[in-house]
Amino acid sequence: MTTPTLTPARPATPTEHTAVEAADALFTEHGIVPVAMEDVARRAGVSLDELVAVYPTRHDLVVAVLQRWHGAWNAALDRIAAESDDPRDEVLGVFGYLEQCFAEDDWRGCAFINHHAELGRQDPAIAELSREHFRQVEQHLTQVCSRAGLPAHVAQAILLLVEGARVDSAVQRSAQPARTARLAAAMLMFVYEADRSA
């Protein structure tokens, strides 16, 4: 059995794309366990045989959904980097992106956090995909902070602000955690700069 990664082996076909969108919506609305393959096929507008031909199991669909979320996250980071002249603005741009996500009507929290909470203890592959996503987020923030002259421990603190905002937004059903976390990140970077200049 091939160990899944966060990067798909190839671009999704139209049927795969439709199936993953349907699965993502259903998992978000109901959680993973209550959703049957027949539910996904119905939401996607394909036959069960068509669905099983591309995603034989619900596990395969969960992996594909996480790959979709990771791809969207990386695309957002690339866009933020292209739009930012200062790495500090790039850090703050992450929270601007989170605020946009949190403001969506169908936002129910981070898929990696939700899926790990639901399946992580029973499915080591899903747990590892979640850990790898968090590792890559931390690596990205560490690189951005390094370009800003900030040490790795500041990046780790900013990562906690990112993940804390993701959790709190799901509980509160609000975009406010992104704004609060953005302010905290700005203050953290300012305090470090002030201490270093003193």
Buried (B, 14 or more C-beta within 10 A) or exposed (E): EEEBEBEBEEEBEEBBBBBBBBBBBBBBEEBBEEBEBEBBBBBBEBEEEBBBEBBEEBBBBBBBBBBBBBBEBBEBBEEBBEEBEEBBBBBBBBBBBBBEBBEEEEBBBBBBBBBBBBBBEEBEBBBBBBEBBBEBBBEBBBBBBBEBEBEEEBBEBBBEBBBBBBBBBBEEEBBBBBBBBBEBBBEBBEEBBEEEEE
